[in-house]
Every structure is written in structure tokens, then in C-alpha cells.
Amino acid sequence: MGFACGTDIIEIERIKQSIERLGDKFINTIFTENEIEYCESHKNMKYQHYAARFAGKEAIYKAFSGIEELSWKDVEILRDSNGKPYVKILKKVNAEISIDISLSHCKEYASAMVIIKF
């Protein structure tokens, strides 16, 4: 059994500007329908939620480096009934994996940490 980790931090303003400039083209390239629905449901903080998921996907790609190739929409970050984020890989991968993820955001930044067991 092996382990891999990944982390990422992003300025929320960068995500906000990308969404405002590119609109649905940006959103639909990066996020799944479920992620969009979740982020849009948080009207006053939607950019923080988009940024946290963006950072989460970046952290996952870093952890998967050398293990598996993934695209933006191969990864979906959801929340369980207790509000804890979890990762759903929508592509068939060649290894049995388990992923733990932590997302955080404040006024200016969003960050993510991922640990993968394979």
C-alpha cells in the first residue's frame, strides 16, 4: 500500500474574476453539475465554494501525479450528510484507492489538502 498527498491554495478573487469574465464556459469546464448546484446554492459565498473545489481538484491532481491521469471533470468533490467533503472519481482508475480531503476558505483564500491511499 502506498500513500500520496497533495495541497493547493488559491486566491478567491482569481476564481471570481474567471467566472465573471468567462461565465459558464469556465464553470462548465472545471466543475460537474453537482458541484455547480452546490456552489450556486451558497449565493453570498459561492466564489469561496468554487475556489475551495478548484483547490481540491488541484491538490488531487498533484497527489495523483505519476499514478493516474485525470481531467477536471473526472473528479467530483461533494459533501456528505454531515457536511464533510469527499471525493468521487468519475473515471475508471487502474488502482484501488481511498481519498481523504480537507477544504478550507476564508475571505481571501481557499485551500485543500488530500491524502490518497493506493
Secondary structure, 3 states (H helix, E strand, C coil): CCEEEEEEEEEHHHHHHHHHHHCHHHHHHHCCHHHHHHHHCCHHHHHHHHHHHHHHHHHHHHHHCCCCCCCHHHEEEEECCCCCEEEEECCCCCCCCEEEEEEEECCCEEEEEEEEEC
